[in-house]
């Protein structure tokens, strides 16, 4: 009698257990109850991600990957894990996760439409140095991460020119270029203040060649004109300031250029002459 009951009850217990959602505890002690399907768990992960419950979101996405490896939601969960790292501010971890996803799923729609590439670029942008109170301004700091961000943005734009993410990435690119130009102007003025005007000019002219579409050419040209003026070359300075006035409409840079032109006119006349070059 016992054996017969055991044969009936034990399989029944297994069936009941199969219908009970699995549970786990998150890092902060909260209970995570998993659903029965890949889709349900993935959607719960998205809900937690939206609510900024990143640990719980990661639990759901990881569960989908492990328990439903052949479901379409496994790939989506893998990408969502990268998005979770991004949302948490773990940008290096996010970069690694996005790159891994692109390598494992090269034909996934989120790879082919440029989403992954632009997300990687955005991670590099987020890692650029910031301005903090009582610390040196960002343009005085090492710009390696800023150059990395420009490289990734340009790479994404080149590979996916028609991507829906290309346009918002342009705003990031303008900010990156602005930061690089600020740094180049800072370095040029650093050289100038320490009596190395030729090094300052070389720095500015190199930046003009490297970043022709930066939108910050006016700032570079103003710095170049100031440097020529400091070197005692008012004629060359005048040419540069006149270029600013002719190319940049009614911008603030034009107003500054006109002030310099007025100074040159009053100090050196209408036809200034540069001092002779030595050696």
C-alpha positions as CSV (number, residue, x, y, z in Angstrom):
1,X,0.0,0.0,0.0
2,X,2.8,2.4,0.9
3,X,4.7,1.6,-2.2
4,X,1.6,2.3,-4.4
5,X,1.0,5.6,-2.7
6,X,4.6,6.5,-3.1
7,X,4.5,5.8,-6.8
8,X,1.5,8.1,-7.2
9,X,2.6,10.9,-4.8
10,X,6.2,11.3,-5.8
11,X,5.6,12.0,-9.6
12,X,2.7,14.3,-8.5
13,X,5.0,16.2,-6.3
14,X,7.5,16.6,-9.1
15,X,4.8,18.0,-11.3
16,X,3.7,20.5,-8.6
17,X,7.3,21.6,-8.1
18,X,7.7,22.2,-11.8
19,X,4.9,24.7,-11.7
20,X,6.4,26.6,-8.8
21,X,8.5,29.6,-9.8
22,X,12.2,29.4,-8.7
23,X,13.4,31.9,-6.0
24,X,16.8,33.5,-5.2
25,X,18.1,36.2,-3.0
26,X,19.7,39.3,-4.5
27,X,22.9,40.9,-3.1
28,X,20.9,43.3,-0.9
29,X,18.8,40.5,0.6
30,X,15.7,41.0,-1.5
31,X,13.9,37.9,-2.7
32,X,13.8,37.4,-6.5
33,X,11.0,35.1,-7.7
34,X,11.6,33.9,-11.3
35,X,8.7,33.3,-13.7
36,X,8.2,30.2,-15.8
37,X,9.0,31.4,-19.3
38,X,12.0,33.2,-20.8
39,X,9.8,36.0,-22.0
40,X,8.3,36.6,-18.6
41,X,11.7,36.7,-16.9
42,X,13.1,39.0,-19.5
43,X,10.2,41.4,-19.2
44,X,10.6,41.4,-15.4
45,X,14.2,42.2,-15.8
46,X,13.3,45.2,-18.0
47,X,10.8,46.4,-15.4
48,X,13.5,46.2,-12.7
49,X,16.0,48.0,-15.0
50,X,13.5,50.8,-15.6
51,X,13.0,51.1,-11.8
52,X,16.8,51.3,-11.4
53,X,16.8,48.0,-9.4
54,X,20.0,46.9,-11.2
55,X,20.9,43.9,-9.1
56,X,17.4,42.4,-9.5
57,X,17.4,43.2,-13.2
58,X,20.7,41.4,-13.6
59,X,19.4,38.3,-11.8
60,X,16.5,38.0,-14.2
61,X,18.6,38.5,-17.3
62,X,21.2,36.0,-16.1
63,X,18.5,33.5,-15.3
64,X,17.2,33.8,-18.9
65,X,20.7,33.2,-20.3
66,X,21.3,30.2,-18.1
67,X,17.9,28.5,-18.2
68,X,16.8,29.3,-21.7
69,X,20.0,29.3,-23.8
70,X,18.2,28.5,-27.1
71,X,15.5,31.1,-26.7
72,X,15.6,34.4,-28.6
73,X,15.3,36.0,-25.2
74,X,18.7,34.7,-24.2
75,X,20.4,37.0,-26.7
76,X,18.2,39.9,-25.6
77,X,19.0,39.2,-22.0
78,X,22.7,39.2,-22.8
79,X,22.4,42.6,-24.4
80,X,20.3,43.8,-21.5
81,X,23.0,42.8,-19.0
82,X,25.4,45.1,-20.9
83,X,22.7,47.9,-20.7
84,X,22.4,47.2,-17.0
85,X,26.2,47.7,-16.5
86,X,25.9,50.9,-18.5
87,X,23.0,52.2,-16.4
88,X,25.0,51.4,-13.2
89,X,27.9,53.5,-14.4
90,X,30.2,50.5,-14.9
91,X,31.3,51.7,-18.3
92,X,34.4,49.4,-18.7
93,X,32.3,46.4,-17.8
94,X,29.6,47.6,-20.2
95,X,32.2,48.0,-23.0
96,X,33.4,44.4,-22.5
97,X,29.8,43.1,-22.5
98,X,28.8,45.0,-25.6
99,X,31.9,43.8,-27.5
100,X,31.3,40.2,-26.4
101,X,27.7,40.5,-27.6
102,X,28.8,41.8,-31.0
103,X,31.4,39.1,-31.3
104,X,28.9,36.3,-30.4
105,X,25.9,37.8,-32.3
106,X,27.3,39.6,-35.4
107,X,24.0,39.4,-37.3
108,X,21.8,40.5,-34.4
109,X,19.6,43.4,-35.3
110,X,21.0,45.5,-32.5
111,X,24.5,45.0,-33.9
112,X,23.5,45.6,-37.5
113,X,21.6,48.8,-36.8
114,X,24.6,50.3,-35.0
115,X,23.1,50.3,-31.5
116,X,26.0,48.3,-29.9
117,X,28.7,50.3,-31.6
118,X,27.2,53.6,-30.5
119,X,26.7,52.3,-27.0
120,X,30.4,51.4,-26.8
121,X,31.2,54.9,-28.0
122,X,28.9,56.4,-25.5
123,X,30.7,54.4,-22.7
124,X,34.0,56.0,-23.8
125,X,32.3,59.5,-23.7
126,X,31.0,58.8,-20.2
127,X,34.6,57.9,-19.1
128,X,36.0,61.3,-20.1
129,X,37.4,63.4,-17.2
130,X,34.9,65.8,-15.6
131,X,35.3,69.2,-14.0
132,X,35.3,69.0,-10.2
133,X,35.4,71.8,-7.7
134,X,38.9,72.4,-6.3
135,X,40.5,70.2,-9.0
136,X,42.1,71.2,-12.3
137,X,39.6,71.7,-15.1
138,X,39.1,68.9,-17.5
139,X,41.0,70.5,-20.3
140,X,44.2,70.4,-18.2
141,X,44.0,66.7,-17.6
142,X,45.2,63.8,-19.8
143,X,43.0,63.5,-22.9
144,X,43.5,59.9,-23.7
145,X,40.0,58.9,-22.9
146,X,38.7,61.9,-24.9
147,X,40.6,60.7,-28.0
148,X,39.4,57.2,-27.4
149,X,35.8,58.5,-27.4
150,X,36.4,60.3,-30.7
151,X,37.9,57.2,-32.2
152,X,34.9,55.1,-31.3
153,X,32.4,57.7,-32.4
154,X,34.1,58.0,-35.8
155,X,34.3,54.3,-36.1
156,X,30.6,53.8,-35.4
157,X,29.7,56.6,-37.8
158,X,31.8,55.1,-40.5
159,X,30.4,51.6,-40.1
160,X,26.8,52.6,-39.6
161,X,26.2,56.0,-41.3
162,X,22.4,55.4,-41.7
163,X,21.9,54.2,-38.1
164,X,19.1,55.8,-36.1
165,X,21.7,56.3,-33.4
166,X,24.0,58.4,-35.6
167,X,22.3,61.7,-35.1
168,X,22.4,61.7,-31.2
169,X,26.0,60.5,-31.5
170,X,26.8,63.7,-33.3
171,X,26.0,65.7,-30.2
172,X,28.5,63.6,-28.3
173,X,31.1,64.1,-31.1
174,X,30.7,67.9,-30.9
175,X,31.3,67.8,-27.2
176,X,34.3,65.6,-27.6
177,X,35.8,67.9,-30.2
178,X,35.1,70.9,-28.0
179,X,37.0,69.3,-25.2
180,X,40.0,68.4,-27.4
181,X,40.1,72.0,-28.8
182,X,40.0,73.4,-25.3
183,X,43.0,71.3,-24.4
184,X,44.9,72.3,-27.5
185,X,44.3,76.0,-26.8
186,X,45.4,75.4,-23.2
187,X,48.6,73.7,-24.2
188,X,49.4,76.4,-26.8
189,X,48.9,79.1,-24.2
190,X,51.1,77.1,-21.8
191,X,53.9,77.1,-24.3
192,X,53.4,80.8,-25.1
193,X,53.5,81.9,-21.5
194,X,56.8,80.0,-21.0
195,X,58.4,81.6,-24.0
196,X,57.9,78.9,-26.6
197,X,55.7,80.7,-29.2
198,X,56.8,78.4,-32.1
199,X,55.7,75.3,-30.2
200,X,52.4,77.1,-29.5
201,X,51.9,77.8,-33.2
202,X,52.8,74.2,-34.2
203,X,50.3,72.9,-31.7
204,X,47.5,75.1,-33.0
205,X,48.2,74.4,-36.7
206,X,48.3,70.7,-36.0
207,X,44.9,70.9,-34.3
208,X,43.5,72.8,-37.2
209,X,44.5,70.0,-39.5
210,X,43.4,67.2,-37.2
211,X,40.0,68.6,-36.4
212,X,38.8,70.4,-39.5
213,X,35.1,69.9,-38.8
214,X,35.3,70.5,-35.0
215,X,33.1,73.6,-35.1
216,X,35.8,75.2,-32.8
217,X,38.1,76.5,-35.6
218,X,37.3,80.0,-34.4
219,X,38.8,79.4,-31.0
220,X,41.9,77.9,-32.5
221,X,42.4,80.7,-35.0
222,X,42.0,83.3,-32.3
223,X,44.7,81.6,-30.3
224,X,46.9,81.5,-33.4
225,X,46.4,85.2,-34.0
226,X,47.2,86.0,-30.4
227,X,50.3,83.9,-30.6
228,X,51.5,85.7,-33.7
229,X,50.8,89.0,-32.0
230,X,52.9,87.9,-28.9
231,X,55.7,86.9,-31.3
232,X,55.8,90.4,-32.8
233,X,54.1,89.4,-36.0
234,X,51.2,91.8,-36.3
235,X,50.8,91.3,-40.1
236,X,50.3,87.6,-39.7
237,X,48.1,88.1,-36.7
238,X,46.0,90.6,-38.8
239,X,45.6,88.0,-41.5
240,X,44.3,85.4,-39.0
241,X,41.9,87.8,-37.3
242,X,40.6,88.9,-40.7
243,X,40.0,85.2,-41.6
244,X,37.9,84.8,-38.4
245,X,35.9,87.9,-39.2
246,X,35.3,86.6,-42.8
247,X,34.4,83.0,-41.9
248,X,32.4,83.1,-38.7
249,X,29.6,85.6,-39.3
250,X,28.4,87.4,-36.2
251,X,29.7,85.0,-33.6
252,X,31.5,85.9,-30.4
253,X,34.8,84.9,-32.0
254,X,34.2,87.6,-34.6
255,X,33.7,90.3,-32.0
256,X,36.9,89.2,-30.3
257,X,38.7,89.2,-33.6
258,X,37.5,92.8,-34.3
259,X,38.9,93.9,-30.9
260,X,42.3,92.5,-31.9
261,X,42.1,94.2,-35.3
262,X,41.4,97.5,-33.7
263,X,44.3,97.1,-31.4
264,X,46.6,96.2,-34.3
265,X,45.4,99.2,-36.3
266,X,46.0,101.6,-33.4
267,X,49.3,100.1,-32.4
268,X,50.9,99.3,-35.8
269,X,48.8,101.2,-38.4
270,X,46.9,99.9,-41.4
271,X,49.8,98.0,-42.9
272,X,51.6,96.4,-40.0
273,X,55.0,94.7,-40.6
274,X,56.3,91.6,-38.9
275,X,59.6,91.7,-37.2
276,X,62.4,90.0,-39.2
277,X,62.9,86.3,-38.6
278,X,66.2,85.3,-37.1
279,X,68.5,82.7,-38.3
